[in-house]
Amino acid sequence: MEKCDECKTGTIQNKEVEYILLGKNLGQYPAMVCNSCGQTLYTADVLDQVEAKARKLGIWGLAAKTRIGTSGNALDVKLPKAITNFLKLEKGQEVLIEPVDEKRFQVAIIR
């Protein structure tokens, strides 16, 4: 049995595990999983399959760079269409915004 490179105590075992991306279950895939810390490793072939499935579902590559703008005296963040479609956001919809740390904030949709 191979030792885990991450925790140095567990052993790596071959398993079938669910791959979840952006809250969507992309299916079961073979992976190497540490029985102690849970680190999960996939082969390049498996990651190619995952990427293909995510692209098919339209959830691959949703991260986007944007700029802070202004609206009156307030600052605003422009969201790309792909992200607004994925989140099902509409103009005028209420959200909760809060800082995570000094470099990040999160937005929660109020439904």
Helices and strands as residue ranges (DSSP letters): E 12-21, E 24-34, E 40-41, H 44-57, E 68-71, E 74-77, H 81-87, E 95-101, E 104-109
